[in-house]
Structures are given as C-alpha cells and as structure tokens.
Amino acid sequence: MVPYQRQDDVKGYTDAMLTWVSGRGRILIVVHDNPDPDALASAMALRHLFAVRLNREAVIAFSGMIGRSENLAMATLLQIPLTPFPIIELKCFQVICLLDSQPGTGNNSLPPEARVDIVIDHHPMREQTASCKWVDIRPEYGTTATILYEYLKVQGVSVGTKLATALFYAIKSETQDLGREARHPDREAYLSLFPTTNKVLLNGITHPPLPREYFVALHDALENAHCYGNVLVAMLKRVQIPELVAELADLLLRLEGVETVLCMGHFNEEMALSIRTSNESINAGALIRSIVTGYGTAGGHGMMAGGKIDHVPALPEAIAAMEELITKRLLAELGVEVTEPDRLIR
C-alpha cells in the first residue's frame, strides 16, 4: 500500500500515482451503489484528471439506480458518462479505482475477490483497504469531492463549468451548505468553485421535478414515524427508490425536539437504513454498524450513515419483524428506554 501521508504531500502523491497508472492499460472507476452527488462528482473529476494528465479515457461504472431526483438531474444535465456495472468485464481493466467507498463495505458491487488498485474516500479506513496499492483515506474531510478537487489543483488541471458545478454541488449537498461536517478544505473548495459553476444548471439540479413516488414515500414516513424521546424512527415500508430513505431521514431530522433519526425502507428483498443525527457525541457510522451486525452491512461517519439488511422477504410480517428488531437495537445502543412511542401524526 502507498498511503497518502500529509496535506503538503498531495503533489508528490498524485505524481507517483499518475506515473504508476500511466504504465498500465484500461482504467475503471467504480462508485458505490445508487451513487450520490459526492460519488458522481468525484468520479467525474478523476476521469478528467486521467484524461488531461495521461491522455487516457476511464470508464465510470455504477450499480443500483440513480433514483433521487436531484442526483438524476445532476447526471443528466452535467452529462456524466456512466456505464452499468453488470455489463463490465473486470478482467478487461488493468487499473481499478474505487471512490467514496472501500472494499468490504457492502455498498459497492465489486466481487469480494476483485483487485482494487486505487481507493479514495472520506469515510473511516476499512481493514481490506490496506491491501490496495494506492490509498487516500481522509475521514477528517467532509467529502471525497474535496480530495479530488485538491488533486486537480496540485496537478494544474483546469476545471471547466460542468465539472465545477458537479464538485460544488457535491460539497453543497454532502455538507448541507457547509453546515454539516465541513472542514477547512471543504470550505475552501466550495468558495473557490462557486464562481465557475453554471448557475442555471445548478438551479436545475437543486430544484428538479419530483416523482409521485417521493410523495408516496413521504406519506408513509409521516404515517409510520414514532418518537422515543429525542429519537425518531420512521418505517417507509416498501419504497420504489431506495435513495428516498436517506432523503427523508434528512428531512425528519428537522423536527423540533429530535436529534437522531432512523429511516427504514424495503426494496428488492433488502431493508435500506439511514441514520442522521445532530448530536456530535454520536458517531452515526459506528452506531449503524452495531445495529446491523449479523444481518447486513453499513458504513458512515460522524452525523450521517447508511446500511442495508440482506434477505428480508417482501412480506408484511417479515418487514415488521425486522423493523422491530432494528428499532430495539437502536434504542439499546443509544441508552433510550423502550416505552410506548409517540406517533408523529396521531
């Protein structure tokens, strides 16, 4: 492993990484399943870096779906070239990069035995990541996009309007306009990128038309939300778009008197989970990994985290049983007494 060492070593690190990549064949960039703006912008930036510095074209692959309206608008309006992972032949690529995710996290579709050469992420280091060749893990950063922006800066690569819009929106959405887990590098990148963004495209991304499924999920979340003191648990039942679970967790965290939210939604024989908290003493990533132990995979950091429970049949009783189990685990981890909950909508 060649780890990233210090902030003042970005130039040397990226020089060495680019030299290593230049001597190899085809390049694949993999992002996590159901990619969010941070993953999409980071992939777009790394692809641009390879194109400008090495005159090499990389393929960006993703699995799942881009269902959240803002994310779909971003991919469409900024013309991000994306290839479905299921049609990728891994053996045809000599360089494999993994962005905004890590081996073994369960949120990407790389096979467990797949070789990963480059890992760039802002989540805590995972054990399997240590076996990769080039590793740049910075959990102190608010976004992976900020790391890629630094790569472009130190390499003297110009950032065009569409790429600037992508990187800016990634930082904007991930940190909620620098209000959540943003650090000095994120703030610098945010302010530097804004003048170059296309404001019309940015407006189209931040205010896209919403599908009927959004309002159905919102209705289910409100109908099935229960408060245990300052903890809110919302069961969305079956969802058509898995990303709505995280989107509604963000929304429900704004409820007065609530500081931690867990949302759950069933999709394709899996239970999608999302945790949001405003309590800085809670590590959302550690919390969600604890409550899914033995049933699924999860990851995250600080104030936001997500995960999934595998193999949950699409039967009301099976869904309800898993919801009850996960709720009890959450309350136990937070030290909240299990009492009769207060329904959000009585």
FENCORQUI-V153801 format. One record per helix or strand of 2 or more residues. SS is the DSSP state (A for helix, B for strand). FROM is the first residue (numbers start at 1). TO is the last residue. If there is no record, write none. Layout:
ss->SS from->FROM to->TO
ss->SS from->FROM to->TO
This chain:
ss->B from->2 to->3
ss->A from->7 to->22
ss->B from->27 to->31
ss->A from->37 to->54
ss->B from->59 to->62
ss->A from->69 to->77
ss->B from->83 to->84
ss->A from->85 to->87
ss->A from->90 to->92
ss->B from->95 to->99
ss->B from->118 to->121
ss->A from->127 to->131
ss->B from->134 to->137
ss->A from->144 to->154
ss->A from->161 to->174
ss->A from->184 to->194
ss->A from->199 to->206
ss->A from->212 to->223
ss->B from->225 to->228
ss->B from->231 to->238
ss->A from->244 to->252
ss->B from->260 to->267
ss->B from->270 to->277
ss->A from->284 to->292
ss->B from->296 to->301
ss->B from->304 to->309
ss->A from->316 to->334
ss->B from->342 to->343
